[in-house]
Amino acid sequence: MNDTLIETDWFTPRHETMRLKPTIRLIITSRCNFNCSFPVANGKNKKWCHAEGIEGFSPSRKFEFNPDPDVPTLLRLGESLKSLTGINRIRLAGLEPTLRSDISELVAGFKRLAFERIGITTNGSLLQGLAKDLLNAGLDEVNVSIHSLDRNTYAKITGVDCLDEVLDGIRHCKEIGLGTIKINCVLLRREGMKGEIRNLLKFASENSVVLRLYQLFWLPIGNSWVEKYQVSWQNFFPLWKPFIRRTRIQSLILPMRHRITFELTTGAIVQVDTFNRPKLSCAECWSCPYKFSCEEGLFGCGLRVTPDLRLSPCLYRDDLNFSLRPLCENGSSKQEREHTIAELRRRFQSWGVKLSIDTGAEQITLV
């Protein structure tokens, strides 16, 4: 019997099709307390971090970037982008956003600006001590990156022996009633990966959380390493297939991909993405030199803004970055702001993206 998920497995009368609104993704710090790497054949680890579109990033230089933008600046930027685009969901990420002592203040500020949903993506190492304050500030969702539940493997990947603290933080979030909790795991073609997924499914079931499975992310260089270790989630699909209670297919708007959500009888939820290769999500992607290896497409994670206050629509292409400082700095003139808005609209138009400000819609849609 072939256990590979095929199209006829998805589209049955009891399945739903939904569309997600894009998200403003604010990268609020270039600092991190982890030093992540992934195993390679010779037993050593390869430094690995896509750095959320920070221009010129190298994992060995992660502490050398811009200082963290302050709370008023980020709030003004979020408010401006919300007004321009109609997007009312925001995600705070970093390298590690919980290193900011004012993270709860920032969440509370966006809640006052009437953002519908506020989430963070974190390694979870500081989550237990922050969870209550974040909940009280208005946080709706937390995504925690965990690539192994084996303590030694986890320490080898992250460079930090703190798996117990991370898991306790997730349990604490669950206990206090913090909205949606997701575990992000990058899949690797390596010995023991099937056991890792089995353990993560067990933890997700015991704690009723969402398990998000990602393929290893392609980089502009070093793809021979990625080719060797990248593996599809379908290789592990038989582990949860017998427990599927319900399947939902979400058609994501900007990148040409679908998100599949498997609700299991065990109480866990598994989420994966499928892609159309190449990811021709907009006009710009047609001529992109990385289109055959890209796993995201332009704006794959929403409107990403880096700590130097630049729009970063693509993790591969620094040349597409664009400064948004006039939208959020007090010293900017009306003329500078209007010029930035006009340039932003021009770029979106050239990329094949329509701003919703003129239509009153709540999301960005492709034209």
C-alpha positions, 0 to 999 in steps of 0.5 A: 500500500502506498502511504504517500499523500495524494490529491485524492486523499485531500479533496473529499466532501468533508474537507474545507478550503480556506484562505489566510490573510497575510501578516505583518512580520516584524523582525524586532531584534537581530540578537539571539542566545542560540547558535544553531547548526544542523548535523552533516555527514562527517559528524560536525555541524553546519551553521544555519540561520536564514535570519529573516531577511536581514541584509548581508547576514552571516550566522557568525556575525549575528550580534553585529547588526543594528540596535533594536528599534524602540517601541514607539518606532515599531508601533508607528510602523505597524500602524502605518502599514495597517493603514496602508494595507488593511492587514490587521495581524502581526507577528513579532520575530527576530532572531530571538524576540524574547531577548527584548525586555520590552516585548510585553510592552510592544505586544500591549501597544499593538493590542491598543492599535486594534490588531486582530491577532498578535503572535511571536516566533521564539526559541522558547528558552525564556518563555516560562518567565514571560508567558504570563506578562505576554498573555496579559499584554494581549498575545494570541499565539506563540510559535516555538522552534524545536527540532528535537526532543532528545536533549543531546541532539537539541543541545547539539543543534542549538548550542544550548542545553535548555530543552527542559526549560523550553518544554516547561515554557510550552506547558506553562503557556498551556496552563495559563490559557495562552491561545494557540501554541505551535511547535516548529520543526525542520525536517532532516534526512538523517538517522533517527528523524522518524523517531524524532517526529514520533516523539513530537507527535506524542508531545503535541498530543499530550499537550494539545498543541500544533506541530508545524513541519518545515522542509530544510530551507534553501540558501543561495549558496551551499545547496548541495548540502541542502539537497542531501539533507532535505526531506519531504513531510510526506516521508513521515505522513504514515506516522499520523495518517491512521489518526486523522480525524479531519483535514483542512486545505488552506489556499495561501494568498501570495505564495502559490502554496497550500497549507494542510492542517491535519486534526488528529484523534489524539488531540494534536494538530499537524500542519505542513505546506505544499508548493507549486514549483517554481514558486511564481507567486508574482511577476518578480518571481518569474525572472528570479535566479532562485525560482527553482529552489525557493520554498517561500516566494515573495512575501511568503511570511507576509510583510517582513520588516527587518530591524533596520526598518527595511521591507524585506519581501524575499529571503534571497534578494537583498536588492528588493529591500526598501527603507520604511523609516519615513513611515515611523520616524518622528523626524520624517517630513510629510514629503518623505512619507508621501514619497515612501508611500508612493514608492511602496505602491509602485513596487507593489504594482511592479511585483503584481501586488495590489494594496487594499487601501483603495478598496477597503479590503482587509488583505493584500491580493494578487492582481 
